[in-house]
Amino acid sequence: MSAGIEACAGLGLFFVGMRTVTAHLRELAGGKVRALLARTLHRRGVGPVAGFLAGALTQSTSAVTFIAVGLVAAGAMTVTPALAMLAWANVGTSVLVLVAAIDMHALVLYLLALVGAAYFAGMEQTDRYRHAVVSLLGLALLLFGLAMLKSAVASIHDDVWVREFVEFAGSGAAVAFLMAFVVAVAVSSSSIVVMLALPLVQQGLLSMDATVLMVLGASAGSGAAVVLLSSNLDGTSRQVAVCQGLLRCIAAAALLPLYFLEHDYGVPLMLAAVSRLTASLATQAGLLFLIAQAASVLVVAIAGRWLIALAASLSPAAPVDSLGQPVYLFEGAMEDPSTALSLVRLEHAALVAALPDFLDDLRPAGERRPGSPPLAARQAASGAVLAATERFLAGMLRTNPEMSAEVVFEARRGLVAFGELQGAIGQFATELLSVPAVERPAFAVSLIEGLHALLGMVVDACGPDAADSRELLALLTAERGELVERVRAELRGGSASIAGREALLSATLLFERIVWMLRQQTALPPLPEGSASS
């Protein structure tokens, strides 16, 4: 078999295995990692352990970053503990690189035998074991692909094109650093870059000096990739991603002077340390990657507050610039269903919180929210966010075909019911706005203020005391036929014009419909975890 074909096949197996490992580990541990982080980050000394486990289980700094973004957006933690967690998550991602650096042949055989036994027993067909079994299969394919790459490189290391590539990669500090940086940005992973370099390092084709620069360049590149992936976020949510990007870049920049001290002046530092620990060049490369990730922990300890302040200045915690953009949703969250559903609930609750503003144009100027947009702009913006949220749910289902569709459909049913409620409130306000203020009878003002108070209760029904607020809302929206009949009687004797009376009658009917919809509570997002309705 041609060594070139073997190298391509090994590369293909590596990427298939990497994608399988990350996808199924995320399914296996994503929700558990999120719950673990939410429970432990406020406990002294536990956050670093939780962050390390999150990085080791997901093997993706981007995935852990966006889990942290979701937790910050949900109010489960602040940016400060999130930064410490991300630093240790970076260290956790080095586990797979160190595993890949050892002699893989025997490990691959054992893994394949174990996976084969699991498939023979039908364990991959059960929800409990499927993701664990397929994750092991992905790890075996990944390591087998690297073994094939190593074998192919050993066979073709004398080829001209291989020599030219290696000489180009190690031709200068800037070239090695920038090459790894660009590839890491493209694949959004520093560990992939380093693992692909391991066969070249093992065969002595890539010097350890060039390896150090590639490790640092890949670390900085993966940080830049996180910042790029979070470009649609803002406020505190984006601060988390910016902190991760800055953290990785600063850690890499801090290690560069150490490399030049060792390379140019012979001061024994990183290379000397790893060479004393092991004679294996591949393992030395894995340890250099571990050092680069551990440097981020040191950066947080020394300059964590400054880093958070810098991220806050780059992404200020300000109101959303465009009302038509979701506040909490971002594409990267689709890969973790539990986080994604939490963000959908938050987005739904944010839409509910804006409902009282639909009546601002009807209320006295002194009682309106400062800067509240006109009704038409509010309706258009809220409708755009509602549509974006439904698209997000559809995308989440496509990204996670194995998840239960029922939870997605249930969330969408709530959004559809909310859309109907929002439309009724907007139409109610439109009907009353068509009647000049001087022609509106007193009961119209009562309707406006009464509905505004009810909508305030609806907002409370999405907050910390959601269950109690929903029970009170049910009591306040109980059947009140006598009140509505009295309103109609006052309307028949009013002084408004015929067109005005029609608008007032329509508004009254809409008020009844809105109260009925609020009583059903189908338009509200699901209760937060741990809440219970009586």
BELPERA-V987853 format. One record per run of one state. SS is the DSSP state (H for helix, E for strand, - for the rest). FROM is the first residue (numbers start at 0). TO is the last residue. If there is no record, write none. Layout:
SS | FROM | TO
SS | FROM | TO
This chain:
- | 0 | 1
H | 2 | 39
- | 40 | 45
H | 46 | 57
- | 58 | 59
H | 60 | 72
- | 73 | 77
H | 78 | 91
- | 92 | 92
H | 93 | 100
- | 101 | 103
H | 104 | 119
- | 120 | 121
H | 122 | 124
- | 125 | 128
H | 129 | 155
- | 156 | 158
H | 159 | 168
- | 169 | 171
H | 172 | 186
- | 187 | 188
H | 189 | 201
- | 202 | 206
H | 207 | 228
- | 229 | 233
H | 234 | 264
- | 265 | 268
H | 269 | 276
- | 277 | 279
H | 280 | 313
- | 314 | 329
H | 330 | 334
- | 335 | 335
H | 336 | 352
- | 353 | 353
H | 354 | 361
- | 362 | 363
H | 364 | 366
- | 367 | 373
H | 374 | 398
- | 399 | 403
H | 404 | 432
- | 433 | 435
H | 436 | 438
- | 439 | 440
H | 441 | 459
- | 460 | 464
H | 465 | 475
- | 476 | 479
H | 480 | 491
- | 492 | 496
H | 497 | 519
- | 520 | 533
